[in-house]
């Protein structure tokens, strides 16, 4: 059994870390580099920086934040939001990121996944899927930071991105995101059962028991937390300690 990863998700808007509910109603919670350093020092396995407003500007503007983070943070860094061209991927990697997370462009042009994976390797390409519950056992993929429905069935889309060469999926439940009421475990279970690539689950953690419940229900490889650590409801160390106490293997 692989060791589970605990990842900090840092959504950035105009130089500040922000946090919303259902990806809306954003509040400032701090400085991205200070938080990244704090999470690194408390044992985080990876950090994902997401440009929250890239959809409006068609570009990712986090390069300088990533460059600065690399001075203090020595775990893999992923960057997402506004990644639309091979050059955008190159820019993110040149800034020091190890991976990119792609959502909107992948939906608009699925072949882009294949092209990017060929150029940079599958391990660099994370496909971000924002999922909204639309009926019994059904979820629809959304783009533009959870605002625009795509008509794509999340399970079928997850299988397709794997076939096209994605190395990982970051799965965010729009319904659970920011609520601190727990993950959409059903969503995570069906997606993990449908693919063989690693799934990072995001959206819903309000206490460490939510992470444990998720790991016991679905075969996720990693969990991405935001509110839980931004608001100091818990820490990376506590999450890992609680997972270990339940026999769930993590990197210490």
C-alpha positions in Angstrom: 0.0 0.0 0.0 1.4 3.4 -1.0 1.9 6.0 1.6 -0.9 8.6 1.4 0.2 12.2 0.7 -1.1 15.3 2.6 -1.0 18.3 0.3 -1.7 22.0 1.0 -3.9 23.7 -1.5 -3.1 27.4 -1.8 -5.6 29.5 -3.9 -4.1 32.9 -4.8 -5.8 36.0 -6.0 -3.9 39.3 -6.4 -1.0 38.1 -4.3 -3.2 36.9 -1.4 -4.2 33.4 -0.4 -8.0 33.3 -0.5 -10.6 30.8 0.5 -14.2 30.5 -0.5 -17.2 28.2 -0.1 -18.3 26.3 -3.2 -15.5 28.2 -5.0 -17.3 31.5 -4.3 -17.4 34.3 -1.8 -13.6 34.6 -1.4 -11.9 35.8 1.8 -8.2 36.7 2.2 -6.4 34.4 4.5 -2.7 35.3 4.2 0.5 35.5 2.2 1.1 32.6 -0.1 4.9 32.3 0.5 4.5 32.6 4.3 1.9 29.9 4.4 3.8 27.6 2.0 6.9 27.9 4.2 4.8 27.1 7.3 3.2 24.0 5.7 6.6 22.8 4.5 8.0 23.1 8.0 5.1 21.2 9.4 5.7 18.3 7.1 3.5 18.7 4.1 4.2 16.4 1.2 3.4 18.8 -1.7 1.9 22.2 -2.3 -0.6 23.1 -5.0 -0.8 26.8 -5.9 -3.9 27.7 -7.9 -4.4 31.0 -9.6 -8.0 31.8 -8.7 -8.5 34.5 -11.3 -6.6 33.1 -14.2 -9.8 32.1 -16.0 -10.6 35.8 -16.5 -7.2 36.8 -17.8 -6.3 33.6 -19.8 -3.0 33.4 -18.0 -1.3 32.1 -14.9 0.4 34.9 -13.0 2.0 32.9 -10.2 5.6 32.6 -11.6 7.1 35.0 -9.1 5.3 33.3 -6.2 6.6 29.9 -7.3 10.1 31.2 -7.7 10.1 32.7 -4.2 8.5 29.5 -2.7 11.4 27.4 -4.2 13.8 29.3 -1.9 12.1 27.9 1.2 10.1 24.9 0.2 11.7 21.6 -0.8 8.7 19.4 -1.6 7.0 19.1 -5.0 5.1 22.1 -6.1 2.2 22.1 -8.6 0.7 25.1 -10.2 -2.7 25.5 -11.8 -5.1 28.1 -13.2 -4.9 29.5 -16.7 -2.5 26.9 -18.1 -3.6 26.9 -21.8 -0.5 26.4 -24.0 2.7 24.3 -24.0 4.5 27.6 -23.3 2.4 28.1 -20.2 3.5 24.6 -18.9 7.1 25.4 -19.7 6.9 28.8 -17.9 5.5 27.1 -14.8 8.2 24.4 -14.8 10.9 27.1 -15.4 9.6 28.9 -12.3 10.3 25.8 -10.3 7.0 23.9 -10.3 7.2 20.2 -10.7 3.7 19.7 -12.1 0.9 21.7 -13.6 -2.8 21.3 -13.0 -5.0 21.8 -16.1 -8.8 22.0 -16.2 -10.5 24.4 -18.7 -8.0 23.8 -21.5 -8.2 20.1 -21.1 -12.0 20.2 -21.5 -11.8 22.6 -24.5 -9.1 20.6 -26.3 -8.6 17.1 -24.8 -5.7 16.4 -27.2 -3.8 19.1 -25.3 -3.4 16.5 -22.5 -1.7 14.1 -24.9 0.6 16.8 -26.4 1.6 18.1 -23.0 2.2 14.6 -21.6 4.4 13.8 -24.7 6.5 16.9 -24.2 6.9 17.0 -20.4 6.0 13.4 -19.3 2.8 12.3 -17.7 4.2 12.8 -14.2 4.0 16.6 -14.8 0.4 16.7 -16.0 -2.3 16.8 -13.3 -5.9 17.2 -14.6 -8.1 19.1 -12.3 -11.7 18.1 -12.3 -14.3 20.2 -10.5 -17.3 18.0 -10.0 -20.9 19.0 -9.1 -23.5 16.5 -8.0 -26.3 16.4 -10.6 -28.3 13.3 -9.6 -28.2 9.9 -8.2 -24.6 8.7 -8.6 -23.9 11.3 -11.3 -21.6 14.3 -11.3 -20.9 16.9 -14.0 -17.5 18.4 -14.7 -17.3 22.2 -14.4 -14.7 24.7 -15.7 -13.8 28.4 -15.0 -13.3 27.8 -11.3 -16.5 25.9 -10.9 -18.7 28.4 -12.7 -19.4 26.8 -16.1 -21.0 23.4 -16.7 -19.4 21.3 -19.5 -22.0 18.5 -20.0 -19.2 16.0 -19.3 -19.9 13.1 -16.9 -17.1 13.2 -14.3 -16.5 9.4 -14.3 -16.2 9.2 -18.1 -14.1 12.3 -18.2 -11.7 10.9 -15.6 -11.3 7.7 -17.6 -10.6 9.7 -20.8 -7.9 12.0 -19.2 -6.2 8.9 -18.0 -6.2 7.4 -21.6 -4.9 10.7 -22.9 -1.8 10.6 -20.7 -2.6 12.5 -17.5 -0.4 11.4 -14.6 -2.8 12.4 -11.8 -6.3 13.7 -11.2 -7.1 16.4 -8.7 -10.8 15.9 -7.9 -12.6 18.8 -6.3 -16.2 18.5 -5.1 -17.8 21.9 -5.7 -20.7 20.9 -3.4 -18.3 20.1 -0.5 -15.6 22.7 -1.2 -15.1 25.2 1.6 -18.0 23.8 3.7 -15.7 22.1 6.2 -18.4 19.4 6.5 -16.4 16.6 5.0 -15.6 15.2 1.6 -18.0 13.8 -1.0 -16.9 10.3 -0.3 -19.2 8.8 -2.9 -17.7 10.9 -5.7 -14.2 10.0 -4.6 -15.0 6.3 -4.4 -16.5 6.1 -7.9 -13.7 8.1 -9.6 -10.9 6.1 -7.8 -12.6 2.9 -8.8 -12.8 4.1 -12.4 -9.1 5.0 -13.0 -5.7 3.6 -12.1 -3.8 6.9 -11.9 -3.4 8.6 -8.5 -6.4 10.8 -7.4 -5.8 13.8 -5.2 -9.1 14.7 -3.3 -9.9 18.3 -2.6 -12.8 20.1 -1.1 -14.6 19.6 2.3 -12.1 18.9 5.1 -13.0 20.7 8.3 -11.4 18.3 10.8 -9.0 15.4 10.6 -11.8 12.8 11.0 -13.0 13.9 7.6 -9.7 13.0 6.0 -9.8 9.6 7.8 -13.3 8.9 6.7 -12.3 9.7 3.1 -9.2 7.5 3.2 -11.3 4.6 4.6 -14.0 5.0 1.9 -12.0 5.7 -1.3 -8.7 4.7 -2.7 -7.4 8.2 -2.9 -3.6 8.7 -3.1 -3.6 12.1 -1.6 -5.7 14.7 0.1 -5.5 18.4 -0.5 -6.4 20.6 2.4 -7.0 24.3 2.6 -9.5 25.7 5.2 -8.3 23.0 7.7 -4.8 24.5 7.8 -5.4 28.1 6.7 -7.8 28.6 9.6 -5.6 26.5 11.9 -8.4 24.1 12.7 -5.7 21.5 12.5 -2.1 21.2 11.3 -0.3 19.0 8.8 1.5 17.3 11.7 -1.9 16.6 13.4 -3.5 15.3 10.3 -0.6 12.8 9.7 -0.6 11.8 13.4 -4.3 11.0 13.3 -4.0 9.1 10.0 -1.2 7.0 11.5 -3.2 6.3 14.6 -5.8 4.7 12.3 -3.3 2.5 10.6 -3.2 4.7 7.4 0.4 5.0 6.2 1.7 8.5 5.6 5.2 10.0 5.1 6.6 11.1 8.4 
